Amino acid sequence: MTIRTAFVEHFSEDIATSIEQAAESHKNGVHDNAGSDYFRWALLICIGHECVTRFREDHSLEALDPEELGTWCRVHKDELQAHDGDVDYISLMTGAYNYWLGLEGA
């Protein structure tokens, strides 16, 4: 099962699509390489840009509960940590991904 399939089963196709669209809106030549898994990239870009928290309304993600997503991400942390594409590098350097990926310092 792909991480996108697991996400859709837990949340919905509509939310997965909104995450992909939100990530696309943040393409800027700096963090556009999706690596081997497009949805994993999209989710991590949205976490880094706070599309799934502070800016949910801007990306049609009002139905997404950030706490529920945080729990889901930590359950799937191994898959997310295996990401081989770009992320939001400022968020990475400031530790903003730690909570979501179950890393130290969260």
Secondary structure, DSSP 8 states (H G I E B T S, - for coil): --HHHHHHHHS-HHHHHHHHHHHHHT--SSS---TT-HHHHHHHHHHHTTTTTTTTGGGT-TT--HHHHHHHHHHTHHHHHT--S---HHHHHTTTTHHHHT-TT-
